[in-house]
């Protein structure tokens, strides 16, 4: 959807072919943390979209961290979103973000062909031929594969995922808000919360509810832990008994840390974006946000290539897209991996560093801030490149 809006904004005709049905189930909050850069991109490609998400979303003011049940860090910001129309972030369920994007697509007159899974992709120096499950054949100058982790487009161009998977499983639950007596709006992280068997816990508010993440420990059976009874116990222990009956959705994951070995085909006519190009552990909220950046840069490359009078110029723009977004994906994989290693890690140095920081936190605020920041990886943006493997 981002690619389509970004292409339309650049004056390039675009159509979406979608594998699923229009009435597909989109349960679960999924990607809830939308970076300010993503909001600005969406506002730029469709004025009003970014600000709609800001108005609908939630900016929580407080960060708080506990270590074995003891508070080691807390900070409340007077202006957590910063100044201006677009805040540093907003917390909103992905399904709500998608609903606003569908409205934007309708306003732009962009068609979605449902039940039209891509079956074959044939690229050439002159363009791409695509066959879809609804019996249609598409001839197009460029194709963007935004078809997720199981991408047919990626497979069809011969690109392959490389990387690994998290050792631990994670439980993720959506819990509806208790309207008459809500918890404080704060992002809360527990190291080894004694209330849930010394498992790490993350609690984040979003519009209308809460995201509860629980990191499984060695010997855990995720299927048993996600039973109705056990989840009620977890929610009651972390959030209070009043939330125990408000569980809306539960899922388990082992996070993949992978990226495609190429984000483009050999003819530079097919571009991969989002989860078709990379899958990341969620720490730092790099998945959807980096996918939006992929999509916007793909649209820029295609817009130049679409109008170029020189094949070399068109090819160079697509290769520049690939160089930049592959470098960004490498950075994001490393950043998310650092956070994942930190949370999973049995590395003695990391364990000692956590213990030392916890012991100092009451007297030395930077120690507490380290414990608060470290689970999300580095905060610096990906490097910008002008050359790469192409």
Secondary structure, DSSP 8 states (H G I E B T S, - for coil): -HHHHHHHHTT----EE-SS-TT----S--S-EEEHHHHHHHHHHSTTHHHHHHHHSB---EEEEEETTEEEEEEE-TTTT-SSSS-SEEE--HHHHHHHHHHHHHHHT--EESS--EEEEEEETTEEEEEETTS-EEEES-EEE---TT-HHHHHTT--EEEEE-SS-EEEEEEE--TTS---SEEEEEEEEGGGTSEEEEEEEETTEEEEEEE--TT--HHHHTSHHHHHHHHHHHH-GGGTT-EEEEEEE--EEEEES-SB-TTS-EEE-GGGTEE--STTS-HHHHHHHHHHHHHHHHHHHHH-S-HHHHHHHHHHHHHHHHHHHHHHHHHHHHHHHHHH---HHHHHHHHHHHHHTTT-HHHHHHHHHHTT---S-----S----
